[in-house]
């Protein structure tokens, strides 16, 4: 029997959509909007077509022993949607999506999605007033102290290019911007007045020229529940996702602007160089021309941003008997394998600035969380293990071994030339495991629980804070446990 249903505001879900948790599909970000469906403006703005088919299977031959009837139901689900939105600031935009699911057997679902979305600029991105502030930056074009000939009795000597630890690419980029990296940071007498780190003014504010973010995404995958054994349940789900965002709205940091302008080695001038203003730095009373005086960090549209990968879910349930008592075992594995994470910027001359982040800080190739539960009457014991893949620094920003890092800032080494050792700022991390355990009692009105976070007191990786956002050489906001082994106890009462 075939059934065709046409109804506004509904759609048949053929798959779980990863993008839905990240972006609001087919909805404006703010402000009143109108959606047009079937030739008239409607408040809901959604009209979907759903098609479902049910087919009874014919008898099938099961091996050589004879014929047996295998009754199953095949279903196909399809749900399209279209929305036209009118925004009071930038005009109209339309979005659409389609979801498809095919269940050839009760235990197997094949699914796919395709859709578009958009996000209008927020109020702050459009209308934030011009603001300024001050922060410290590292200027790669300033002469590092090690590049100056030592003078007996103290003081600065003449510049010696053989002692300069900076990458030749950095020097070339500084010269391209009209700077002299052999004298910058020295006063008229040749004395060094800054080590390359000094305060600058930064500006930020909204813009009415911003375009809305738009995206195109698709996903496909399967869900399977084993049908052969009644003694346990096993479900496996794998989904491939691909998301491409155009004109994503960002506010670049001052550190990023400087690094992209002076440290890149692809021979292309960064469009962010135009956001750097140089002159006499009166903010820090440094008597030297061509120091950075201001950096513009206003909102802009990034040309393209892409992400793709696999979401993996495995669930296992089984009833056990332990010392004659029933115990339910549950294992839940959730994982993500990152296939691509990249950005693209195109300047006014059409030069492309493509950057990829897979395997770098914040974007490990693998993330896994495995949870094991044992339920006995009103008690539950939980053991959870999280895994983060190894990460490294973008090779473009890895310092050469020497007594000073790129930019002229020395940290812990005095260098072989001065009787010490050569080193470089470090920003790499091996795979990371973290384990937690808890035991809970859930009564009719009382809940008691206790546990340990980071059971084995696994320490986070140690990095140089000049390379990765860190506090006391500990990376922040990247999924590592920062508290060490922690004990907790919870009590709850319902009324």
C-alpha positions, 0 to 999 in steps of 0.5 A: 500500500502506498501512501502520499501525504502533503501537509504543512509544517511536517517532515519525515525524519530519515536520518539524524542530522549532525549539522542540526546541533551546530546550526539552526537550519532554515531559520533567521538568526534574529529579527522579524522574518517572513516565509513564503510557501505555496504562493502565500506568506505564512508564519511557519514558513515550512511545507513538506512532502512525505512519502511512505511505502510498506511492502511485504516480502515474499517467501525466501529460500533459507539454505538447502534445508527447505523454504521458510517464510521471512516476514519483513516490512520495507519502508521508504521515507522522504521529506523535503522542505523549503523556506523563503525568509525576508530580513529587514537588514539584508533582504531575502534568502531561501533555504531548503533541505531533503531527508531520505530514509530506506529500511530494507529490513527491520534491523537496517536503516540507510539514510541521507540528508541534503540541505542549506541554511543561513544565519543573519549577522547578529546585533553586535556584529552589525551594530556594535559601536567602535571600541578600542583597547590595548594589549601586548603583541610580539613583533616579528620584525623587531631585531632580536637581541641575539642578532646584535654583536655583544659589547664588552661592558654591556650595551648593544652592538651592530647587527650581525645577520649570522646571529639572527635566528629568524626564518628568512621568510619572516625577514622577506615578509617584513621587507615586503611591508616596507620595514627594515628588520635589521634596524627596527626596534633600535633608536637613532643611537643603535640601542635596543629599546624593545625586545619585540613585545610591546603594547598596541591599540586594537579597534573593533566594532560592527559592520553593516556590510557583512553578508549572512552566513550560508551553508550547504551540507549533506550526510549519509550513513546507516543504523543497524540493530542485530536481529539474530540473538535475543541474549543481547542487544547491539546497535551500530550507527555510522554517519558521514557528514560534510558541511561547507559554510560560506561567508562565515562571520569572524573577528580575527585576533591581533595575534592571528593578524600578525602571524598571518601577515609576517610568518606565512611562507607561501609567498602570498601577501595576507589581506590582514596586513592591511589591518596593521598600522605602523608609526611612532608608538606613543602608547608605550613611549617607544621612540622608534618609527614603524612600530605597530600602533594599531590593529583592526580586529573588526568583524569580517566575512570569511570566504569559506569554511569546511568540515567533514568526518564520521560520527560513530555510535555503538550501543551494547546491552546484556542482562547478566547474572552475578552471584545469582543476582540480575545485573544489566550491562550497558556499553555506549561508545561515541566517536568522531573521526575528523576528515577535514577542517579548513578555511579559505580566504580570498583577497581582492586580487583573487589570491587564495589563503587556504588553511587546514587544521586537521591534527592541529590543536583543537582538531584531533583526528579522533575523539572517543568517549566510552561509557560502561554502566552496571545496573543492579536494583537501585544502584548504578556503577559507571566507568567512563573513558575519554580519548583525544588523538595526538595533536601538533602545531601548524608547521608554518609556526614551528620555531627552529631550534635556537636560543630564541623563538621566531619573533625574538623572544627567548624563554629558557635557553641561552644557546650553544653560542653562549655556553648553553643549549639550543631549544625551541618553543614546544607545542605538541601532545600525544594521545590522551586518556581520561578515566572517571568512575561513579556509584549512584543509588536512586531511591523513590525520593532520594539520590545518593552518588559518589565518584572520582574524576580523572581516576589515574590523575592523568596530567594534561600535556605541557606546552609553551603558552606563546604557541598555544593558549595556555595557563602555566604551560597547560592548554586551555579549552581543548578537552584536557582535564585541568583539575587532576584527580577529584572526588565528589559526592552528590545528594538529591531529594525530590518532593 
